[in-house]
Structure formats: structure tokens, C-alpha cells
Amino acid sequence: MIRDAATTLRAAAGLALAAAVSLGLARFSYALLLPPMRADLGWSYLTAGAMNTVNAAGYLIGALLAPRWLARHDARALLLAGSAATALLLAAHGAVRGEAALFTLRLLSGVASAAVFISGGLLAARLGFGASIGSASTATVSPGLVLGIYYSGTGAGIVASAAIVPAATALPVAHAWQWAWLALAAAALLATAVMTRATRRIASSDPAAGSGAKFRWHRFAFGLAGYMMFGLGYIGYMTFVVTLLREQGLSSAQIVGFYMLLGAGVVASSWIWAGMLQRFRGGESLALLNALLALATLLPVLSAHPATVFASGALFGAVFLSLVASTTALVRHNLPPSAWPGGIAAFTIVFAAGQIVGPSAVGWLADGPGGLARGFVCSAAVLALGSLLAWRQKPLPAA
């Protein structure tokens, strides 16, 4: 039994590299890149935020296409192809400086990231449910822990970004931020190679997956609405928090430490919330985590003291990817395996829709009176609303 559990945990860790690439390296690294890119290219906050808005639009396109891709292709093949494409697109970021080219690359990397994240989440859900790994059974590990490990991979990507980006942007060359993109691409390619080997024994399909069950959106209306508020609210923090801390006078070393602590919190979150994700069948987990995220978003506005800032990063990191995991758990608890691809894609769609609005909205607010602080307060209010909506999501009646 111990041997089976160890095999499952290794497979989950291999899948976690998909989250590291799709979110940690391809998206959340941008918060560290934004200040040097904005200074070098003369962007307004609105333009800087629009880069993440376009990335989220690409993510939405990928989420809309994912069910069709998964119906036609092996989930692991889609995972690896999307991860390799993401790495190549990150490399292309380092070869251009024009706004139009960067907007296009952010869009395309969003599409590829969605393919990676959704297929990885589906494989993690099946792995936790008891799909086979070679000849081993995976039933010895909590499904909540398997999901938590998968999503916590984003934290590893954030930590890697915090190590890579500041070092690359400090190089004594013109447009040093381009070298940071190239270094991120190299890290993504390495992660893809390791992922290929680590996931080779994971079953990509499940015997129940072909029964044709449909996901009915209205039955998850409050959960979907609460998750959209999460997408709208959290992305402003992840886009602009480094810029806010620079404006508040924190040193580069403190900011790197903050971002590494945030990433470490994401990694730890898989163990912190695993029991809760396994226990609650309705929107309770989504509601609680949205509320905690609202608090974390407010903390750096209330005080620029390093202790408060680090508490914000630790809390935010320990919560926000587990909130994503809570929606996969909600789908897994309430639907048959055949409906999981549609359910995971539906939550990803509303998540992406919220992210489209969030960065530009916060950037627009930051360009006016009150600056970034006002944008963060509005983000916290949206997250609090998401908590209230999610609390109303009840478990579906047992079939």
C-alpha cells in the first residue's frame, strides 16, 4: 500500500510541473517583469494591465476549445504539446519589443496555457479518483491531496520565476527583460522534459469517460459566479503587487523574498487544505478561500510595513491556487467522471472571463486618483462578493 501511495504522489508531482509551466512561468512571472518592461517601453498602467488582459483572453479561447480537443486527443498528449508550445512562445517574448507583437504572444501563450492547465487538472482528478498508473491502484491517496499537489505546482513556478527574473533583468545589457523571458522559456522546456518522463505511466483516459454525460451550468450557478469574482479580483493583485511594493519603497531583496514566500505558500497549500477539499461537497471551500483572499489583498494597502506585506504574500499564496482546486473538487464530488472535462472547462471559462476584465480595470483605476491602492481595494471587494455567492452553492442531490 505504501508503494502504491508513493507511486501516486510521484505521478501527482509530475503533473504539478504542468501547473508550474502554465501559470507559474507563463503568467505570474509577468508581475516581476512588469516594472522593468514598463520603464523600458514607456507603458501606462492601462497598457501594462492590458498585457495580462490579452493573456486571459487567450486563456478563455483555450478553455472554450479544450472540451473539443479533449474529445479528439489523448489528455496527456494535449498536456505535453501545450507545455512545449508554451515554452516556445515564452522564448518568442524575448525576441520582440513591439506592443503588437507582445500582445499577440501573450494571447497565444494564454491559449497554450489553458490547454496545459485543463488537461493537467483532468488527469489529476482522474488520478485522485483511482485511475490506474501502470499496475498500481491510486486509491491509497486522498483525492484532495492529489488535486492540491497538482495545483501547488504553480508555487514552484512562482519560486522559479522569483529566482530567474530579477537575476536576468539585472544584467548590464539593454532590454535585459528579454533575457528573462528566454530564461523562463528554458525553465519551461526543462519542466516539459521532466514532465514527459514523470507522467508516462499515467492513464490518460478513464473507463467511465465515454458515457457522454453533459455539464449543466445552471446547477452550479452560484459556484460559477463566485469563481468568476475570484478571476476578476485575484488577477489585479498578481499583476500589480510587485509594482505596488516598489512604489511603497520595499527593496529589491525584500520583493524577491516576498514573491518566493508567496510561491512557497502555494506549495504548502496542498497540505493545508487537502482535508477541507475532500470534506465539503458544496461551495463552502470556495467561499472561505475567497474571503481569505480578500483579506490578503487588503493587507498591503492597510500597511507597507514589511511584516504586513509578507503576511499578505504568505496568506495569498496559501489560498489562491487551493481556491482553483476547490472548483475541481466541486466538480468531482457532484458529477460522474464522464462530465468532468465539461465541468472543469466551464469553471475555467468563467475564471478566464474574470481575468480578462481584472488587469485592465485595476490598471485604469491606478492611472486615476488613489493609484494602485484604490485598485486593490476594489479587487478585495470583488473577492468578498465572490465569497458570498459561493456560499450559496449547495451540493447536488445524489443520483
C-alpha positions in Angstrom: 0.0 0.0 0.0 2.8 2.4 0.8 4.4 1.6 -2.6 1.1 2.4 -4.4 0.8 5.7 -2.5 4.4 6.7 -3.3 3.8 5.9 -7.0 0.7 8.1 -6.9 2.5 11.0 -5.2 5.3 10.9 -7.8 2.8 11.0 -10.6 1.0 13.9 -9.0 4.3 15.7 -8.6 5.0 15.2 -12.3 1.6 16.6 -13.2 2.3 19.6 -10.9 5.0 20.7 -13.4 2.2 21.4 -15.8 0.8 24.0 -13.4 4.3 25.4 -12.9 4.6 26.0 -16.6 1.1 27.2 -17.5 0.7 29.6 -14.6 3.9 30.0 -12.6 6.2 30.6 -15.5 3.9 31.8 -18.3 1.6 34.1 -16.3 2.6 35.0 -12.8 6.2 35.8 -13.8 4.8 38.9 -15.5 4.3 40.6 -12.2 8.1 40.6 -11.8 8.7 41.6 -15.4 6.1 44.4 -15.5 8.2 47.1 -13.7 11.3 46.8 -16.0 9.2 46.4 -19.1 7.1 49.4 -18.2 10.1 51.5 -17.5 11.9 50.4 -20.7 8.9 50.6 -23.1 7.1 53.6 -21.5 3.9 51.9 -20.8 1.0 53.3 -18.8 -0.6 51.2 -16.1 -3.5 50.5 -18.5 -1.2 49.1 -21.2 0.7 47.1 -18.6 -2.6 45.6 -17.4 -3.9 45.0 -20.9 -1.0 42.6 -21.5 -2.4 40.3 -18.8 -6.0 41.0 -20.1 -4.9 39.7 -23.6 -3.3 36.7 -21.9 -6.5 36.0 -20.1 -8.4 36.4 -23.4 -6.2 33.7 -24.9 -6.8 31.6 -21.8 -10.5 31.9 -22.4 -10.2 30.9 -26.0 -8.2 27.8 -24.9 -10.8 27.0 -22.3 -13.6 27.1 -24.9 -11.7 24.9 -27.2 -10.5 22.4 -24.6 -13.5 20.1 -24.5 -13.3 19.7 -28.2 -9.6 19.0 -28.0 -10.0 16.5 -25.2 -12.8 14.7 -27.2 -10.4 14.2 -30.1 -7.0 13.8 -28.4 -5.4 11.9 -25.5 -5.3 14.2 -22.5 -1.6 13.5 -21.8 -0.7 14.3 -25.4 -2.5 17.6 -25.2 -0.8 18.3 -21.9 2.7 17.8 -23.3 2.0 19.6 -26.6 0.6 22.6 -24.8 3.5 22.7 -22.4 6.1 22.6 -25.3 4.2 25.3 -27.2 4.1 27.5 -24.1 7.9 27.2 -23.7 8.5 28.2 -27.3 6.1 31.2 -27.0 7.9 32.4 -23.9 11.1 32.3 -25.9 9.5 34.4 -28.6 8.7 37.0 -26.0 12.4 37.6 -25.6 12.8 38.3 -29.3 10.4 41.2 -29.8 9.8 44.7 -28.3 6.8 46.0 -30.2 3.5 46.2 -28.3 1.5 44.5 -31.1 3.9 41.5 -31.2 3.9 41.2 -27.4 0.1 41.4 -27.3 -0.1 38.6 -29.9 2.4 36.4 -27.9 0.5 37.0 -24.7 -2.7 35.9 -26.4 -1.2 32.7 -27.9 0.6 31.8 -24.6 -2.8 32.1 -22.9 -4.3 29.6 -25.4 -1.5 27.1 -24.9 -1.6 27.6 -21.1 -5.3 26.7 -20.9 -4.7 23.5 -22.8 -2.0 22.6 -20.3 -3.9 23.6 -17.2 -7.2 22.0 -18.1 -5.7 18.7 -19.4 -3.4 18.5 -16.3 -6.4 19.2 -14.0 -8.4 16.5 -15.7 -5.6 13.9 -15.3 -5.1 14.9 -11.7 -8.8 14.5 -11.0 -8.8 11.0 -12.6 -5.6 10.1 -10.7 -7.2 11.0 -7.4 -10.4 9.2 -8.3 -8.5 5.9 -8.7 -7.4 5.8 -12.3 -4.5 3.4 -13.0 -0.8 4.1 -13.0 0.6 1.1 -14.7 -0.4 -1.8 -12.5 -0.8 0.3 -9.3 -4.0 1.5 -7.8 -4.2 5.1 -6.7 -6.9 4.7 -4.1 -4.5 4.9 -1.2 -4.0 8.7 -1.5 -6.7 11.3 -0.7 -8.1 12.8 -3.9 -8.0 16.2 -2.2 -4.3 15.8 -1.7 -3.7 14.8 -5.3 -5.5 17.8 -6.5 -3.7 20.0 -4.1 -0.3 18.7 -5.2 -1.2 19.4 -8.8 -2.3 23.0 -8.3 0.6 23.7 -5.9 2.9 23.2 -8.8 2.1 26.8 -9.6 4.0 27.7 -6.5 7.1 26.0 -7.8 6.8 28.1 -10.9 6.4 31.3 -8.9 9.5 30.5 -6.9 11.5 29.7 -10.0 10.3 33.0 -11.6 11.4 34.9 -8.4 14.9 33.3 -8.8 15.1 33.8 -12.6 13.6 37.2 -13.4 15.4 39.5 -11.0 18.8 38.0 -11.9 18.1 38.3 -15.6 16.7 41.8 -15.5 19.8 42.9 -13.5 22.1 42.0 -16.4 24.1 45.1 -17.6 22.6 45.0 -21.2 19.9 46.9 -23.0 16.4 45.4 -22.7 17.6 42.9 -20.1 14.0 41.9 -19.6 14.2 40.0 -22.9 16.8 37.7 -21.4 14.4 37.0 -18.5 11.8 35.7 -21.0 14.4 33.5 -22.6 15.4 32.1 -19.2 11.8 31.4 -18.4 11.4 29.5 -21.7 14.4 27.4 -20.9 12.9 26.5 -17.5 9.6 25.6 -19.2 11.4 23.3 -21.7 13.2 21.6 -18.8 10.0 21.2 -16.9 8.3 19.7 -20.0 11.1 17.2 -20.4 10.8 16.1 -16.8 7.0 16.0 -17.0 7.2 13.8 -20.1 9.1 11.2 -18.2 7.3 11.5 -14.8 3.8 11.1 -16.3 4.5 8.3 -18.8 2.6 5.7 -16.8 -0.5 7.8 -16.0 -3.6 6.5 -17.7 -5.0 9.3 -19.9 -8.5 8.0 -20.1 -10.9 6.5 -17.6 -13.3 3.7 -18.3 -16.3 5.9 -17.5 -15.2 8.8 -19.5 -17.0 7.9 -22.7 -20.6 7.8 -21.4 -21.5 11.2 -22.8 -22.7 13.0 -19.6 -23.2 16.7 -20.0 -22.3 19.5 -17.7 -25.4 21.6 -16.8 -24.3 25.2 -16.0 -27.4 26.3 -14.1 -26.9 23.6 -11.4 -23.6 25.3 -10.5 -24.7 28.9 -11.0 -23.6 30.3 -7.6 -20.3 28.4 -7.7 -19.5 29.6 -11.2 -20.5 33.2 -10.2 -18.2 33.1 -7.1 -15.4 31.7 -9.2 -15.8 34.5 -11.8 -15.4 37.0 -9.0 -12.3 35.2 -8.0 -10.9 35.6 -11.5 -11.8 39.2 -11.6 -10.4 40.0 -8.2 -7.2 38.0 -7.7 -5.5 38.9 -11.0 -5.1 42.5 -10.1 -3.0 41.5 -7.1 -0.9 39.1 -9.1 -0.4 41.6 -11.9 0.5 44.7 -9.9 1.6 43.6 -6.4 5.3 43.9 -7.2 4.8 47.3 -8.7 2.8 48.4 -5.6 5.6 47.2 -3.3 8.2 49.1 -5.4 6.1 52.3 -5.1 5.9 51.7 -1.3 9.7 51.7 -1.1 10.5 48.0 -0.5 13.9 46.9 -1.6 14.6 44.5 -4.4 15.7 41.8 -1.9 12.5 42.2 0.1 10.4 42.0 -3.1 12.2 38.8 -4.2 11.7 37.4 -0.7 8.0 38.3 -0.8 7.5 36.6 -4.1 9.3 33.5 -3.0 7.3 33.3 0.2 4.1 33.6 -1.9 5.3 30.7 -4.1 6.2 28.7 -1.0 2.7 29.3 0.3 1.2 27.9 -2.9 3.3 24.7 -2.5 2.3 24.4 1.2 -1.4 24.9 0.4 -1.7 21.3 -1.0 -1.3 20.0 2.6 -3.1 22.8 4.4 -6.4 22.5 2.6 -6.5 18.9 1.4 -8.9 17.7 4.1 -11.3 20.6 3.5 -11.4 19.9 -0.2 -12.2 16.3 0.5 -14.8 17.0 3.1 -17.1 19.7 1.6 -19.3 18.9 -1.4 -20.8 22.3 -1.9 -19.4 25.9 -2.2 -18.1 26.1 1.3 -14.4 25.8 0.4 -14.7 28.3 -2.4 -16.5 30.8 -0.1 -13.9 30.5 2.7 -10.9 30.8 0.4 -12.4 33.8 -1.4 -12.9 35.6 1.9 -9.3 34.9 3.0 -8.0 36.1 -0.4 -9.9 39.4 0.1 -8.1 39.9 3.4 -4.7 39.2 1.8 -5.4 41.7 -0.9 -6.2 44.4 1.6 -3.2 44.0 3.8 -0.6 45.8 1.7 -3.0 48.7 1.3 -3.5 49.0 5.0 0.2 49.0 5.8 3.5 49.0 3.9 5.4 47.5 6.8 7.4 44.5 5.6 5.8 42.2 8.2 2.3 43.1 6.9 3.4 42.7 3.3 5.0 39.3 4.0 1.9 38.2 5.8 -0.2 39.2 2.8 2.1 37.2 0.4 2.1 34.1 2.7 -1.7 34.2 3.0 -2.4 34.9 -0.6 0.0 32.1 -1.7 -1.5 29.6 0.7 -5.0 30.3 -0.6 -5.4 31.2 -4.3 -4.4 28.0 -6.0 -6.4 25.9 -3.5 -9.3 28.1 -4.5 -8.8 26.8 -8.1 -8.5 23.3 -6.7 -11.8 23.7 -4.8 -13.7 24.0 -8.1 -12.2 20.8 -9.5 -13.1 19.2 -6.2 -16.7 20.6 -6.5 -17.0 19.0 -10.0 -15.5 15.7 -8.8 -17.8 15.5 -5.8 -21.0 16.2 -7.7 -20.6 14.7 -11.2 -19.7 11.4 -12.8 -16.2 11.2 -14.4 -17.7 11.5 -17.9 -18.8 15.1 -17.1 -15.5 16.2 -15.5 -14.0 17.6 -18.7 -17.0 19.8 -19.3 -17.2 20.8 -15.7 -13.5 21.7 -15.4 -13.7 23.6 -18.7 -16.8 25.5 -17.6 -15.1 26.8 -14.4 -12.0 27.6 -16.4 -14.1 29.7 -18.8 -15.7 31.9 -16.1 -12.3 32.2 -14.4 -10.7 33.4 -17.7 -13.6 35.8 -18.3 -13.0 37.4 -14.9 -9.3 37.7 -15.7 -10.0 39.5 -18.9 -11.6 42.4 -17.1 -9.4 42.4 -13.9 -6.0 43.6 -15.1 -7.2 46.4 -17.3 -9.8 47.5 -14.7 -7.1 47.8 -12.0 -4.7 49.5 -14.4 -7.4 52.0 -15.4 -8.1 52.7 -11.7 -4.4 53.0 -10.9 -4.0 55.7 -13.6 -6.5 57.9 -11.7 -6.7 59.3 -8.2 -5.7 56.8 -5.5 -3.3 54.9 -7.7 -2.8 51.2 -7.2 -4.2 51.2 -3.7 -7.7 52.0 -5.0 -7.5 49.2 -7.5 -6.5 46.7 -4.7 -9.4 47.8 -2.5 -11.8 47.2 -5.4 -10.3 43.8 -6.0 -10.8 42.9 -2.4 -14.4 44.0 -2.6 -15.0 41.8 -5.6 -13.4 38.8 -3.8 -15.7 39.3 -0.8 -18.7 39.3 -3.2 -17.4 36.1 -4.6 -17.3 34.6 -1.1 -21.0 35.4 -0.6 -22.0 34.0 -3.9 -20.1 30.8 -3.5 -21.6 30.2 0.0 -25.0 29.7 -1.7 -23.7 26.8 -3.9 -25.2 23.7 -2.5 -24.2 20.1 -3.2 -26.2 18.4 -5.9 -28.6 15.6 -4.9 -27.1 12.2 -5.1 -28.2 10.4 -8.3 
